[in-house]
Amino acid sequence: MLEVSNLKVCYGQSEVISDLNFTVPKNETLAIMGRNGMGKTTLFKSLIGILPSAGGEIKIDGIDITNCESYQRVENGVAYVPQGRMIFPNLTVQENIETGMEVSKLKQIPDDIYALFPVLREMRHRKGGNLSGGQQQQLAIARALVTNPKVLLLDEPTEGIQPSIIKDIANILNEIKKLRDITIIVSEQVLSFTMAVADRIIVIDKGEFIHEDMRDNVNSEQIKKYLSV
Ligand SMILES: Nc1ncnc2c1ncn2[C@@H]1O[C@H](COP(=O)(O)OP(=O)(O)OP(=O)(O)O)[C@@H](O)[C@H]1O
């Protein structure tokens, strides 16, 4: 479970997030939706500790990680799939996944990872940089999963990915939720994707949450309006 209270994040004097409060329980997928520049990446970077928070508290299963470095947050169960994937282009697929395994002390890549991503097994000796965008996205998710996270953060995982592959990514996230005791938080602009994966949808606007719905109650037209203004 992730609990965030009174979170404040700034770039120098510019306050991008002033007072965010939310809780995401285990086995829930939360989608945070918003237009470009509304604060999704800033929020995720502050949760993983790349950006320091200027105030507030972040807890994982009751443990306060607010003052932890990124690597300590990973040790405490936060995993991050950044926007743009950021895989290592010159390492092989296998080596890319192995970079996530130091934390979990795994000796070899578990079978369940390759079962989720068969294409990565096939391509395990290829350089990460030679994979397609969709395959790189799978690789970034696999690298995050081998840390055995309690909370998996994915920043705009569908960005630059073709529609048929977007469906595959949605299926993979749903499979992960089924197989693991995990909290998934995904930032997105593609409503069809969030409707396929999220239990709850929140809209962020200028660093504030302005709308929240359980997936079954979502008024798609209203959300589309928020995303297009
Ligand atoms: N390094 C930075 N220095 C100053 N301001 C920044 C910096 N990075 C982002 N911002 C500002 O913070 C605000 C939120 O940006 P952020 O990248 O979090 O938005 P986003 O919702 O993730 O957008 P996108 O979908 O384009 O990634 C924007 O106004 C942006 O200009």
The ligand as a Gaussian input file, in Angstrom:
#p B3LYP/6-31G(d) Opt

LIG

0 1
 N       13.404000      20.497000     -14.510000
 C       12.377000      21.337000     -14.413000
 N       12.554000      22.623000     -14.006000
 C       11.529000      23.483000     -13.912000
 N       10.248000      23.167000     -14.194000
 C       10.006000      21.919000     -14.601000
 C       11.045000      20.934000     -14.751000
 N       10.493000      19.780000     -15.180000
 C        9.169000      20.029000     -15.308000
 N        8.877000      21.295000     -14.969000
 C        7.549000      21.927000     -14.972000
 O        6.721000      21.217000     -14.079000
 C        5.397000      21.105000     -14.609000
 C        4.981000      19.648000     -14.631000
 O        5.794000      18.915000     -15.556000
 P        5.760000      17.323000     -15.665000
 O        6.873000      16.911000     -16.552000
 O        5.690000      16.750000     -14.321000
 O        4.359000      17.113000     -16.389000
 P        3.732000      15.806000     -17.021000
 O        2.301000      15.814000     -16.618000
 O        4.535000      14.622000     -16.695000
 O        3.830000      16.133000     -18.568000
 P        4.307000      15.200000     -19.795000
 O        3.132000      14.392000     -20.147000
 O        4.648000      16.234000     -20.832000
 O        5.489000      14.409000     -19.339000
 C        5.421000      21.763000     -15.976000
 O        4.922000      23.065000     -15.841000
 C        6.883000      21.797000     -16.323000
 O        7.182000      22.880000     -17.153000

